[in-house]
Amino acid sequence: MNNVSSFVATVTFAVALLGAAPATLAADIVLKAAHNGFEGHPYQDGHLKLKEVLEARTGGAVEVQIFPAEQLGTEEQVTELVDLGTVAFNINGTAGISGFVPEAELLNLPFIFKDLDHFYRVLDGPVGDRIAQAIEDRLNVVVLGWLYSGNRNLWNSKRRVLSPADMSGLKIRTMTSQVMVDSFNALGGQATPISFGELYTALQQGVVDGAEGDHIDLLGEKFHEVVKYVSLTGHIFLPGILIMSKKVYDDLPVGVQAAVWEAAAESVRAEREAYTVKDSAAQAKLTDLGLVFDTVDTSKFRDALKAVYTKYADKLGGADLIEQVNRQ
């Protein structure tokens, strides 16, 4: 079960249950929630809402402790802690999780989403449910909802990039996704997977010339100090995945489990809304700071990636699944 909306009936039942029998709640339950964004990131907004609702819903019987900015380790390291039950909640990107769940790579294909509305239709529909089920099966977690992790663009410190030809020789940091590595190599760059927490130093020291990401990270992580040129490729609408340790979840009283789902639904809503607002504000600020923004002909980038789609179609569920995404 991995679609929050499917738990509405359960939550409704739990409201009555908690009201009638508060003694069934365990006392002093402390749940750790991690993410790799800075404190002003929309991920933090999501976790703050999760904390607010879950603590209120359980009358203070549950405390949620939030650890942003990779305080508990990299995304992959925290995924292992979630499996062990040391960390209760984490927000994973599809890139980091694809090493464990190859099906998630489907969502990393550049230009697979037409726009933000299409992105939400796919993730909140059968395709999102199918991938969420694979994540649950492989990682011993409960998928609580799909978040929005931004519309990603290419940025670098060397030159304006208006077409794939302009990327020749540029060392571009990518997420740890083989689809992303192959995609940026196909575009003419030199794809270089690096941990997000190491990216600023890598840009500063010239280990990489640029990266791809959204406006919020470009501003909030101060990458604008070490890059100059932004190409508005909009190549990925990146999902985030709110997961919970199944080990922790299974040990919770049924009423608290239901409260988790209610809090998760509010968390997803808050995070998505925060991303939309903060992304627009970040681009305006970056323009004021002097970054150069270029609109590009995305058809040239799409054409350069045809071989990547062909290579991964069968590995990611077949051309039929990609077509199902297109039809949503």
N, C-alpha and C positions, 0 to 999 in steps of 0.2 A: 504494500500500500504506500504510494508515494505522491499522491496528489492531495494537497491540503484541502481542496474543496470537498473531497470524498469523506472528510472527517467532520463535516458540519453536524451530522446527526450524533456522532459520538460526543462532540463537545457539548451539544445541547443537553444530552443525557447527563454529562458530567457536571453541568451547572447545578442540576438538581441534586446530584450525588454529593457534591461538595457542601452544598447548603445544608443537606440533611445530616451528613456525617463527617464533620470536620476532623474528628479524631482519627479518621483513616489516613490523614496526611502524615508522612514522616516529618519529624522536626529536624532542623539544622542540616538541610540538604544543600551542599555547596557545589555549584556546577560552573566549570571554567569554560569560557567562550573566547575563541581566538580568531584573529584574521590578520592579513599581512598589510593592510592599508594603514596610513597615518591616522591620527586621532580625529581629523576633520573629514575623513573619507566617508562616503555613504555607507560603507560596510559598518562603520561605527554607529551611524544612525540606526541601522538595522539591529545591531546588537543591543543598543540602548533601549529600543522599543521592545525587543525580546525580554530584556531584564525587567523593564517597567511592568509589562503585562504579566509575565510569569510570576514575579514576586507578588504583585497585587492579587493575582488570581488564586494564589495559594496562601494568602494571608500572611506572607512573610516566612512561611515554612521553607521556601526555596530562596537561596541567594545565588545570583549570577555574577560571577567575577569576569570582567572583560580584559583581554590582553591583546592590544593592537600591535601593529608594526613589527611582526615576527618576534615578539618578546619571548615566545615559547619555542621558537625555531622556525625553519622554513616551512612552506606549505606542505611539502612532502614529509618532513619530520613530524609535523603536527598531525598529519593523517595517520601516522603510526601510533601517536599518542592517543588519538581517538579510538583506534582499534583496541588499544590496551585498556581504554576506559579512564585514562589519566586526565584527558580533556573531554568535556562533554560535547561542545559545539565547535565547529570550525566552518569557515567559508572557503571553499575550494574553487579554483578556476578549472575550466575544462582542460587546460593545457597540463597543469600539474597532475590532474587525476587520470589523464589519458594513458600514463605509463602503467596504471593498474587496470584501467577499463578502456580498452581500445575503441569501443563504440562511441565514447565521448569525443573522439577525434572528429567525428562528423560535424560537430558544432564549431570546430576550429577551421573548417574550410573557408577561405576568404570568399566573400561575396555570396555566401549561401543564403543570407537573409536580405530581403529586399529593403526593409526599413524596420523601425522599432516595433510597429504594430505586428508585422509579420513575425518578428523575433518572439514576441509574447504569445502569439497564436501557436507557434510550433512548440515552445517549451511548456505551455499550459495545456497542450493537447496530447494525442497518442504518441507522437515521437518523443516528446519530453518524458512521458510516463515510461516508455520502453527503455530509454537510456537511464532514467532514474532507477528502474528495476535492476538493470545490469550493475549499476553502482552499488546498490544495496547488497546484491548477491556476492559481489567480489570483495567488497571492503568491510563487510560486517557493520554497516551503518544504517541509519534511517535517513532518507532524504526528506527534508522538511519543506523544501521549496526552491524555486529557481529565482535567482537575483539577477540584476543587471549590472554588468561590470564595464560598461562603456562602449562607445563606438570608437574604434582604434584607427589612428592615422600614423603615417611615417614621419619621423623627425630626425634631423641630423645636424652636425656641426660644420659640415664641409661645403655644401652647395645646395641650390634649389634642385628639387627632383620633380620634374613634370611628366616624365615617362619612364618606363623600365630601363631604357638605355642610359638614363642619368644615374642609375644605381650601380653601374659597373664599378667594382672595386670597393664599394662602401661596406664596411664591417657593421652589420646590423644585429643588435641584440634581439633575440627572440625568446619566447617562452619555451619551456622544455617540452615541446610538442614536435613530433617528427613531421607532421603535416605543416606546421609553421616553418620548420627548418627547410623542408623541401620547397615550400612556397617562395620563401625569400631568396633561396638559391636560384629558383626558376626565374625570378624577376631580375636577376643579374647581380644581386648583392652577395655578400659573404655572411651567411647566417651564423650567429654565434650565441648559443644558449648560455645564459648567465642568470644566476639567482637574482630575483628582483631586489633583494637587499644589498646586492653588490653593484647594482647598475650605476649609481651616481659616481662611485669611484672609478668604475670601468670607463665611463664617458670622460671623466676628468683626466684620467691618465692616458687616454687614447687607445685603450684596449679595444674599444669599439668606437665607431664614428657616430652611431645613432641607434635608434630603437623604434619600436612601434608601441603606441599606447593612446590613452585618452587624454583629454584636456585636464581633467582633475588631477591625475597623477603628474602630468607635465608641470603643473603649477604647484601642487601640494608637496611633491617630493623635491621641488626646486631643480628639476632637470632643466628648466629654462635658463639656469645659470651656465650650463655647459653645452647647450645646443642652440641653434639659431633658426633653422628652416623647418617649417611644418608643411608637409604635403597632405592635403585633405583627401586621402584615399578612401577613408571610411570602409576599409576592407573587412572589418569584423565587428559585429555586434557580439560582444563577449559575455557569455553567461557566467554567473557565479552560482555556486551550489551550497545551500545551507544544509549541512549534515549534522547528525547527532550520533554519538557512539551507541550502537545497539546494546552493548553490554550495560551501559549506564541506563539507557531507556528501559530495558527489560527489568531492571531492578527497582524502578520507580512504581509507586502505587498507581492504580489505574486512573485515579482522579488527577494525579500530577501529570501522567502521560497525556491525558486529554487537555490539560492546561498548557502543556508544551505545544500541542498543535494549534491551540487558539493563539498563543503568543507568537508562534512561527508565522501564522497567516498575517498578523499585524506587522511583524518584522519585515516580511517580504514586501508588503505594501509600502511601509515607511522607507525602505531602502530604495525601491524603484523610484518613488517620488523624489527622494533626496538627490538621486543621480541626475535626473532630468534638470532640476533647478541648479545644482552646483556645476554641471557641465557647461551650461550657457554662461554662467557667471565667470567660470575659469577661462573660457576662450576670450571674453572681453578683457579680462585682466592681462592675459598673455599678450594680447595685441597692444595694450598700453605699455607693456614692458619691452616692446620692440621686436618681438618675434615676427618672422616673415611667414605669412600664411598664403599658400598657393592652392587654388582649385585645379584639379587635374582631370584629364579625360580617363575615367576609370575603365573604359572599354579596352584600352591598351593593356592595362594591368590584368583584366579578366582574360584577354586572349593569351597572355603569357602564362597563365595558370591552367590552361586546358589539360596539359599533360599531367598535372598534379591530380586533377579530378579523375582522369582516366586511371591513374595508378591506384588511387585509393577507393574507387567506387565499390569494388568487391570486398575489400577489407573492412569497409565501414557499413556493411549491410546491403550493398548492391545499389545499382543505379535506380532500382525501384524505390529505395528508401530516400534517396536524394530527390527523386521525382515527387515523393509524398511530401517532403518539405516544401518543394516548389508549389504544390497545390494548396497548401494551408492558407 
